[in-house]
Amino acid sequence: MSAHRPLLAVSLTLGFCLLAPLGDALAKTLSHQISLGQLLLVRFGMQAALLLPWVVLGRRPWRLTARQWWLMGLRSLLHLAAIAMMFAALRQLPLAETVAIVFVMPFLLLVLGRVFLNERVGASQLGACLLGFGGTLLIVQPGMAIAGAAAILPLMVALCFALFMLLTRSLAQSADPIALQALSALLATPMVGLWLVLAPLWAPPSPAPAWGELSSHTAMLLLGIGVLGTVAHLLVTYALRFAPSADLAPLQYLEIPVAAVLGLWIFGDWPNAMAQLGIAISVSAGLFVMLRARARPGRAQPAP
C-alpha cells in the first residue's frame, strides 16, 4: 500500500491538468484531417512503444493476478471509449466548453469512490466540487453556448473517465504505475486495430489519408498527441497512488482555464464574460484543494 502523500499527488495532478488539454488541442487540430481510428491507434500505439521497453529493460514488476487482468481489460476499454468520445466531441465543440462539460466527473467520482472504494467524502470536498461545477455551468451556459446531441459525448466521457480513475486508484495501490500504463496500452492498441478492421463492415469508412500521405507536420502532431497522452495519464496514475480520487477530483477543474487559453491561442475561441467568471470560480475550487492538502499532510489513508 502506498503512503498517503497529498502534496506530491497534487503536484502530479497539476502536471496532468497542463498536459491533457494540450493533447486535446492537438487532437482538435487534426480532427478534420485524419480519421478517429488513426488518432486512437497512434495515441495508444505510442503509449505502448514508449513504456513497454521501459518495463522490460528496467525489469519493472508487471505480473498481475487473474482479477487484476480483468480489471485491466475493463480499464483499457473505458480509457479507449473515453478518449474516442473526447476526440469525437472535439470535432464539433470548442475546446474549453468540451473540457468544461466533462467536469461533471468529480460528482461521479465522489459518489462512486464512496460506494466502491469506501473513500471518505467530507463536506469540504463536496463543497469544492459544487463550487467548481457552478463555475462550469457559467462556462457552458446551458441553452446558450452549447446545444444539441454533441453535448452528450463529453458527458459520456465524464462517466467513462470517472470509472477509469476508480479502477486506476484500485490497481495503482499494488501495481507498478509504469507497467500499469504499458499493459493498458498493450490491451487497447489491438482493440483499436480490430475496430479499424471491422468498422467498415457495418458503416461506411470515414475519409482518411493513407499513412504514407501524411505530411511531416501532421505526423509530428500525431506523435505529440501520443507523447502528451502517455505522460499525462502516467502522472495521474502516480497521483492516485498517493491520494484518494475524491481529494484530487476538484483540483482537475484547473484543466478548464488551460483549455480556455489554448482555445484562444490556437483556434481564436475565447469565453465570454460570464464564462470567464466561471473559470475564476473553478480555479478557486482547485486552489482550495491544494491549500487543504498542504494544511493536512498527515491525513490518514482511507479504508481499503
URHUDA-V247815 format. One record per residue. N is the residue number from 1. RES is the residue in three letters. PHI is phi as a letter, one per 40 degrees, with the letter a starting at -180 (none if undefined). PSI is psi in degrees with one decimal (NA if undefined). Layout:
n=N res=RES phi=PHI psi=PSI
n=N res=RES phi=PHI psi=PSI
//
This chain:
n=1 res=MET phi=none psi=131.4
n=2 res=SER phi=c psi=149.4
n=3 res=ALA phi=c psi=152.2
n=4 res=HIS phi=c psi=112.2
n=5 res=ARG phi=b psi=82.0
n=6 res=PRO phi=c psi=-37.6
n=7 res=LEU phi=c psi=-39.1
n=8 res=LEU phi=c psi=-41.8
n=9 res=ALA phi=c psi=-40.6
n=10 res=VAL phi=c psi=-44.1
n=11 res=SER phi=c psi=-43.2
n=12 res=LEU phi=c psi=-39.0
n=13 res=THR phi=c psi=-35.4
n=14 res=LEU phi=c psi=-41.7
n=15 res=GLY phi=d psi=-42.0
n=16 res=PHE phi=c psi=-42.5
n=17 res=CYS phi=c psi=-24.5
n=18 res=LEU phi=c psi=-41.0
n=19 res=LEU phi=c psi=-37.6
n=20 res=ALA phi=c psi=-47.2
n=21 res=PRO phi=c psi=-30.6
n=22 res=LEU phi=c psi=-42.0
n=23 res=GLY phi=c psi=-38.7
n=24 res=ASP phi=c psi=-39.1
n=25 res=ALA phi=c psi=-41.4
n=26 res=LEU phi=c psi=-39.8
n=27 res=ALA phi=c psi=-40.0
n=28 res=LYS phi=c psi=-37.6
n=29 res=THR phi=d psi=-37.5
n=30 res=LEU phi=c psi=-2.2
n=31 res=SER phi=c psi=-27.4
n=32 res=HIS phi=b psi=8.4
n=33 res=GLN phi=b psi=-32.8
n=34 res=ILE phi=b psi=167.5
n=35 res=SER phi=c psi=160.3
n=36 res=LEU phi=c psi=-39.7
n=37 res=GLY phi=c psi=-39.5
n=38 res=GLN phi=c psi=-42.3
n=39 res=LEU phi=d psi=-46.0
n=40 res=LEU phi=c psi=-39.3
n=41 res=LEU phi=c psi=-42.5
n=42 res=VAL phi=c psi=-41.1
n=43 res=ARG phi=d psi=-52.1
n=44 res=PHE phi=c psi=-31.4
n=45 res=GLY phi=c psi=-40.5
n=46 res=MET phi=c psi=-39.7
n=47 res=GLN phi=c psi=-43.7
n=48 res=ALA phi=c psi=-43.6
n=49 res=ALA phi=c psi=-34.5
n=50 res=LEU phi=c psi=-37.4
n=51 res=LEU phi=c psi=-30.6
n=52 res=LEU phi=c psi=-44.6
n=53 res=PRO phi=c psi=-35.5
n=54 res=TRP phi=c psi=-41.2
n=55 res=VAL phi=c psi=-45.9
n=56 res=VAL phi=c psi=-52.6
n=57 res=LEU phi=c psi=-32.9
n=58 res=GLY phi=c psi=-1.7
n=59 res=ARG phi=f psi=45.0
n=60 res=ARG phi=c psi=146.3
n=61 res=PRO phi=c psi=129.5
n=62 res=TRP phi=b psi=-7.6
n=63 res=ARG phi=c psi=135.1
n=64 res=LEU phi=b psi=156.7
n=65 res=THR phi=c psi=167.9
n=66 res=ALA phi=d psi=-41.0
n=67 res=ARG phi=c psi=-40.9
n=68 res=GLN phi=c psi=-34.8
n=69 res=TRP phi=c psi=-40.1
n=70 res=TRP phi=c psi=-43.6
n=71 res=LEU phi=c psi=-38.2
n=72 res=MET phi=c psi=-42.5
n=73 res=GLY phi=c psi=-43.5
n=74 res=LEU phi=c psi=-42.0
n=75 res=ARG phi=c psi=-43.4
n=76 res=SER phi=c psi=-40.2
n=77 res=LEU phi=c psi=-42.6
n=78 res=LEU phi=c psi=-41.8
n=79 res=HIS phi=c psi=-46.0
n=80 res=LEU phi=c psi=-45.7
n=81 res=ALA phi=c psi=-42.3
n=82 res=ALA phi=c psi=-46.1
n=83 res=ILE phi=c psi=-37.7
n=84 res=ALA phi=c psi=-45.9
n=85 res=MET phi=c psi=-31.7
n=86 res=MET phi=c psi=-46.3
n=87 res=PHE phi=c psi=-39.4
n=88 res=ALA phi=c psi=-40.0
n=89 res=ALA phi=c psi=-38.0
n=90 res=LEU phi=c psi=-18.4
n=91 res=ARG phi=c psi=-25.7
n=92 res=GLN phi=b psi=-22.6
n=93 res=LEU phi=b psi=153.0
n=94 res=PRO phi=c psi=154.1
n=95 res=LEU phi=c psi=-53.4
n=96 res=ALA phi=c psi=-41.7
n=97 res=GLU phi=c psi=-37.6
n=98 res=THR phi=c psi=-48.1
n=99 res=VAL phi=c psi=-38.9
n=100 res=ALA phi=c psi=-42.7
n=101 res=ILE phi=c psi=-35.9
n=102 res=VAL phi=d psi=-22.9
n=103 res=PHE phi=c psi=30.7
n=104 res=VAL phi=c psi=-8.8
n=105 res=MET phi=d psi=-42.7
n=106 res=PRO phi=d psi=-35.1
n=107 res=PHE phi=c psi=-43.7
n=108 res=LEU phi=c psi=-39.5
n=109 res=LEU phi=c psi=-41.1
n=110 res=LEU phi=c psi=-46.4
n=111 res=VAL phi=c psi=-48.9
n=112 res=LEU phi=c psi=-36.8
n=113 res=GLY phi=c psi=-36.9
n=114 res=ARG phi=c psi=-39.6
n=115 res=VAL phi=c psi=-46.2
n=116 res=PHE phi=c psi=-30.2
n=117 res=LEU phi=b psi=-0.6
n=118 res=ASN phi=f psi=35.5
n=119 res=GLU phi=c psi=140.5
n=120 res=ARG phi=c psi=135.2
n=121 res=VAL phi=b psi=108.2
n=122 res=GLY phi=c psi=170.0
n=123 res=ALA phi=c psi=-34.7
n=124 res=SER phi=c psi=-38.2
n=125 res=GLN phi=c psi=-45.5
n=126 res=LEU phi=c psi=-41.5
n=127 res=GLY phi=c psi=-39.8
n=128 res=ALA phi=c psi=-39.7
n=129 res=CYS phi=c psi=-40.4
n=130 res=LEU phi=c psi=-42.1
n=131 res=LEU phi=c psi=-47.2
n=132 res=GLY phi=c psi=-39.0
n=133 res=PHE phi=c psi=-33.8
n=134 res=GLY phi=c psi=-41.1
n=135 res=GLY phi=c psi=-37.0
n=136 res=THR phi=c psi=-41.1
n=137 res=LEU phi=c psi=-35.3
n=138 res=LEU phi=c psi=-32.8
n=139 res=ILE phi=c psi=-47.6
n=140 res=VAL phi=c psi=-38.6
n=141 res=GLN phi=f psi=68.7
n=142 res=PRO phi=d psi=136.0
n=143 res=GLY phi=g psi=-6.3
n=144 res=MET phi=b psi=-68.3
n=145 res=ALA phi=c psi=-33.9
n=146 res=ILE phi=b psi=131.8
n=147 res=ALA phi=a psi=156.5
n=148 res=GLY phi=g psi=174.1
n=149 res=ALA phi=c psi=-20.4
n=150 res=ALA phi=d psi=-28.4
n=151 res=ALA phi=c psi=-16.6
n=152 res=ILE phi=c psi=-31.9
n=153 res=LEU phi=d psi=-52.8
n=154 res=PRO phi=c psi=-25.1
n=155 res=LEU phi=c psi=-40.4
n=156 res=MET phi=c psi=-33.4
n=157 res=VAL phi=d psi=-43.5
n=158 res=ALA phi=d psi=-45.1
n=159 res=LEU phi=c psi=-48.2
n=160 res=CYS phi=c psi=-41.5
n=161 res=PHE phi=c psi=-31.7
n=162 res=ALA phi=c psi=-45.4
n=163 res=LEU phi=c psi=-38.6
n=164 res=PHE phi=d psi=-44.3
n=165 res=MET phi=c psi=-34.7
n=166 res=LEU phi=c psi=-41.5
n=167 res=LEU phi=c psi=-38.2
n=168 res=THR phi=c psi=-43.7
n=169 res=ARG phi=d psi=-41.3
n=170 res=SER phi=c psi=-46.0
n=171 res=LEU phi=c psi=-34.0
n=172 res=ALA phi=c psi=-15.1
n=173 res=GLN phi=c psi=-28.4
n=174 res=SER phi=b psi=-17.6
n=175 res=ALA phi=b psi=149.1
n=176 res=ASP phi=c psi=128.1
n=177 res=PRO phi=d psi=-39.2
n=178 res=ILE phi=c psi=-43.9
n=179 res=ALA phi=c psi=-36.7
n=180 res=LEU phi=c psi=-47.3
n=181 res=GLN phi=c psi=-36.9
n=182 res=ALA phi=c psi=-46.4
n=183 res=LEU phi=c psi=-34.8
n=184 res=SER phi=c psi=-44.2
n=185 res=ALA phi=c psi=-36.2
n=186 res=LEU phi=c psi=-33.0
n=187 res=LEU phi=c psi=-39.1
n=188 res=ALA phi=c psi=-35.4
n=189 res=THR phi=d psi=-48.8
n=190 res=PRO phi=c psi=-26.5
n=191 res=MET phi=c psi=-43.4
n=192 res=VAL phi=c psi=-43.3
n=193 res=GLY phi=d psi=-42.2
n=194 res=LEU phi=c psi=-40.1
n=195 res=TRP phi=c psi=-44.2
n=196 res=LEU phi=c psi=-33.1
n=197 res=VAL phi=c psi=-42.2
n=198 res=LEU phi=c psi=-27.2
n=199 res=ALA phi=d psi=-41.2
n=200 res=PRO phi=c psi=-15.0
n=201 res=LEU phi=c psi=-27.7
n=202 res=TRP phi=b psi=-2.0
n=203 res=ALA phi=a psi=146.3
n=204 res=PRO phi=c psi=135.2
n=205 res=PRO phi=c psi=141.9
n=206 res=SER phi=c psi=148.3
n=207 res=PRO phi=d psi=128.6
n=208 res=ALA phi=a psi=129.6
n=209 res=PRO phi=c psi=150.4
n=210 res=ALA phi=c psi=152.4
n=211 res=TRP phi=d psi=-38.0
n=212 res=GLY phi=c psi=-14.3
n=213 res=GLU phi=c psi=-5.6
n=214 res=LEU phi=c psi=136.7
n=215 res=SER phi=c psi=162.3
n=216 res=SER phi=c psi=-34.0
n=217 res=HIS phi=c psi=-45.5
n=218 res=THR phi=c psi=-41.7
n=219 res=ALA phi=c psi=-39.9
n=220 res=MET phi=c psi=-40.0
n=221 res=LEU phi=c psi=-39.6
n=222 res=LEU phi=c psi=-45.4
n=223 res=LEU phi=c psi=-38.0
n=224 res=GLY phi=c psi=-40.0
n=225 res=ILE phi=c psi=-43.4
n=226 res=GLY phi=c psi=-44.2
n=227 res=VAL phi=c psi=-47.0
n=228 res=LEU phi=c psi=-43.2
n=229 res=GLY phi=c psi=-40.1
n=230 res=THR phi=c psi=-49.9
n=231 res=VAL phi=c psi=-42.4
n=232 res=ALA phi=c psi=-46.9
n=233 res=HIS phi=c psi=-22.0
n=234 res=LEU phi=c psi=-40.0
n=235 res=LEU phi=c psi=-44.9
n=236 res=VAL phi=c psi=-28.9
n=237 res=THR phi=c psi=-44.1
n=238 res=TYR phi=c psi=-41.1
n=239 res=ALA phi=d psi=-39.1
n=240 res=LEU phi=c psi=-7.5
n=241 res=ARG phi=c psi=-24.3
n=242 res=PHE phi=b psi=-2.2
n=243 res=ALA phi=a psi=150.5
n=244 res=PRO phi=c psi=152.0
n=245 res=SER phi=c psi=-31.4
n=246 res=ALA phi=c psi=-32.3
n=247 res=ASP phi=c psi=-35.4
n=248 res=LEU phi=c psi=-18.2
n=249 res=ALA phi=d psi=-50.5
n=250 res=PRO phi=c psi=-30.7
n=251 res=LEU phi=c psi=-30.0
n=252 res=GLN phi=c psi=-7.7
n=253 res=TYR phi=c psi=-18.1
n=254 res=LEU phi=c psi=-14.4
n=255 res=GLU phi=c psi=-28.5
n=256 res=ILE phi=c psi=-52.7
n=257 res=PRO phi=c psi=-33.7
n=258 res=VAL phi=c psi=-44.7
n=259 res=ALA phi=c psi=-36.8
n=260 res=ALA phi=c psi=-44.0
n=261 res=VAL phi=c psi=-44.1
n=262 res=LEU phi=c psi=-38.0
n=263 res=GLY phi=c psi=-39.5
n=264 res=LEU phi=c psi=-45.9
n=265 res=TRP phi=c psi=-44.3
n=266 res=ILE phi=c psi=-40.6
n=267 res=PHE phi=b psi=-4.6
n=268 res=GLY phi=g psi=14.0
n=269 res=ASP phi=c psi=131.7
n=270 res=TRP phi=b psi=129.1
n=271 res=PRO phi=d psi=150.1
n=272 res=ASN phi=c psi=-176.0
n=273 res=ALA phi=c psi=-40.9
n=274 res=MET phi=c psi=-40.1
n=275 res=ALA phi=c psi=-35.4
n=276 res=GLN phi=c psi=-39.1
n=277 res=LEU phi=c psi=-41.6
n=278 res=GLY phi=c psi=-39.5
n=279 res=ILE phi=c psi=-43.4
n=280 res=ALA phi=c psi=-41.4
n=281 res=ILE phi=c psi=-42.8
n=282 res=SER phi=c psi=-41.6
n=283 res=VAL phi=c psi=-39.9
n=284 res=SER phi=d psi=-39.9
n=285 res=ALA phi=c psi=-42.4
n=286 res=GLY phi=c psi=-41.5
n=287 res=LEU phi=c psi=-33.6
n=288 res=PHE phi=c psi=-42.4
n=289 res=VAL phi=c psi=-40.5
n=290 res=MET phi=c psi=-46.5
n=291 res=LEU phi=c psi=-37.1
n=292 res=ARG phi=c psi=-40.3
n=293 res=ALA phi=c psi=-38.6
n=294 res=ARG phi=c psi=-35.1
n=295 res=ALA phi=c psi=-19.7
n=296 res=ARG phi=b psi=63.8
n=297 res=PRO phi=c psi=-18.6
n=298 res=GLY phi=b psi=23.0
n=299 res=ARG phi=c psi=139.5
n=300 res=ALA phi=c psi=151.6
n=301 res=GLN phi=c psi=138.4
n=302 res=PRO phi=c psi=158.4
n=303 res=ALA phi=c psi=140.2
n=304 res=PRO phi=c psi=NA
//
